[in-house]
Amino acid sequence: MSERNNLERMAHVATIATATIAGGALYVANDQIQSSNHSQRVATAQETYKDYLKLAIEHPEMADGNPLPGEDESYGWFMSNFLYSAEQIFLLFPTDENWKKGLANQFCLHKRATWAIPRPTTRRT
């Protein structure tokens, strides 16, 4: 009977060890998934902001909040692009102070002009 007790004990230890290893693997897998999700959110936010900055570089007169005369409609679309980008970034990182400061700085450049521009017109096809 002693041999049987030893085998039963070993079976219990093996069961506990298997459960412990499975729990550890589950923890590691969950950590990797969260890390991957965070990396994807960072990449999406950076790509969104990069697209806005590219547009700002292509149109510096609009990027500084001083559109040229007669460009009100284009400026409206420029601002729509910025506001969409800011919204997407804020949805991804609602509590990130660095994103908040960066987006607030960009918005302050346009604060004066934002309320004076006409709404962009949509063209129907």
Secondary structure as a PSIPRED ss2 file (coil, helix, strand):
# PSIPRED VFORMAT (PSIPRED V4.0)

   1 M C   1.000  0.000  0.000
   2 S H   0.000  1.000  0.000
   3 E H   0.000  1.000  0.000
   4 R H   0.000  1.000  0.000
   5 N H   0.000  1.000  0.000
   6 N H   0.000  1.000  0.000
   7 L H   0.000  1.000  0.000
   8 E H   0.000  1.000  0.000
   9 R H   0.000  1.000  0.000
  10 M H   0.000  1.000  0.000
  11 A H   0.000  1.000  0.000
  12 H H   0.000  1.000  0.000
  13 V H   0.000  1.000  0.000
  14 A H   0.000  1.000  0.000
  15 T H   0.000  1.000  0.000
  16 I H   0.000  1.000  0.000
  17 A H   0.000  1.000  0.000
  18 T H   0.000  1.000  0.000
  19 A H   0.000  1.000  0.000
  20 T H   0.000  1.000  0.000
  21 I H   0.000  1.000  0.000
  22 A H   0.000  1.000  0.000
  23 G H   0.000  1.000  0.000
  24 G H   0.000  1.000  0.000
  25 A H   0.000  1.000  0.000
  26 L H   0.000  1.000  0.000
  27 Y H   0.000  1.000  0.000
  28 V H   0.000  1.000  0.000
  29 A H   0.000  1.000  0.000
  30 N H   0.000  1.000  0.000
  31 D H   0.000  1.000  0.000
  32 Q H   0.000  1.000  0.000
  33 I H   0.000  1.000  0.000
  34 Q H   0.000  1.000  0.000
  35 S H   0.000  1.000  0.000
  36 S H   0.000  1.000  0.000
  37 N H   0.000  1.000  0.000
  38 H H   0.000  1.000  0.000
  39 S H   0.000  1.000  0.000
  40 Q H   0.000  1.000  0.000
  41 R H   0.000  1.000  0.000
  42 V H   0.000  1.000  0.000
  43 A H   0.000  1.000  0.000
  44 T H   0.000  1.000  0.000
  45 A H   0.000  1.000  0.000
  46 Q H   0.000  1.000  0.000
  47 E H   0.000  1.000  0.000
  48 T H   0.000  1.000  0.000
  49 Y H   0.000  1.000  0.000
  50 K H   0.000  1.000  0.000
  51 D H   0.000  1.000  0.000
  52 Y H   0.000  1.000  0.000
  53 L H   0.000  1.000  0.000
  54 K H   0.000  1.000  0.000
  55 L H   0.000  1.000  0.000
  56 A H   0.000  1.000  0.000
  57 I H   0.000  1.000  0.000
  58 E H   0.000  1.000  0.000
  59 H C   1.000  0.000  0.000
  60 P H   0.000  1.000  0.000
  61 E H   0.000  1.000  0.000
  62 M H   0.000  1.000  0.000
  63 A H   0.000  1.000  0.000
  64 D C   1.000  0.000  0.000
  65 G C   1.000  0.000  0.000
  66 N C   1.000  0.000  0.000
  67 P C   1.000  0.000  0.000
  68 L C   1.000  0.000  0.000
  69 P C   1.000  0.000  0.000
  70 G C   1.000  0.000  0.000
  71 E C   1.000  0.000  0.000
  72 D H   0.000  1.000  0.000
  73 E H   0.000  1.000  0.000
  74 S H   0.000  1.000  0.000
  75 Y H   0.000  1.000  0.000
  76 G H   0.000  1.000  0.000
  77 W H   0.000  1.000  0.000
  78 F H   0.000  1.000  0.000
  79 M H   0.000  1.000  0.000
  80 S H   0.000  1.000  0.000
  81 N H   0.000  1.000  0.000
  82 F H   0.000  1.000  0.000
  83 L H   0.000  1.000  0.000
  84 Y H   0.000  1.000  0.000
  85 S H   0.000  1.000  0.000
  86 A H   0.000  1.000  0.000
  87 E H   0.000  1.000  0.000
  88 Q H   0.000  1.000  0.000
  89 I H   0.000  1.000  0.000
  90 F H   0.000  1.000  0.000
  91 L H   0.000  1.000  0.000
  92 L H   0.000  1.000  0.000
  93 F C   1.000  0.000  0.000
  94 P C   1.000  0.000  0.000
  95 T C   1.000  0.000  0.000
  96 D C   1.000  0.000  0.000
  97 E H   0.000  1.000  0.000
  98 N H   0.000  1.000  0.000
  99 W H   0.000  1.000  0.000
 100 K H   0.000  1.000  0.000
 101 K H   0.000  1.000  0.000
 102 G H   0.000  1.000  0.000
 103 L H   0.000  1.000  0.000
 104 A H   0.000  1.000  0.000
 105 N H   0.000  1.000  0.000
 106 Q H   0.000  1.000  0.000
 107 F H   0.000  1.000  0.000
 108 C H   0.000  1.000  0.000
 109 L H   0.000  1.000  0.000
 110 H H   0.000  1.000  0.000
 111 K H   0.000  1.000  0.000
 112 R H   0.000  1.000  0.000
 113 A H   0.000  1.000  0.000
 114 T H   0.000  1.000  0.000
 115 W C   1.000  0.000  0.000
 116 A C   1.000  0.000  0.000
 117 I C   1.000  0.000  0.000
 118 P C   1.000  0.000  0.000
 119 R C   1.000  0.000  0.000
 120 P C   1.000  0.000  0.000
 121 T C   1.000  0.000  0.000
 122 T C   1.000  0.000  0.000
 123 R C   1.000  0.000  0.000
 124 R C   1.000  0.000  0.000
 125 T C   1.000  0.000  0.000
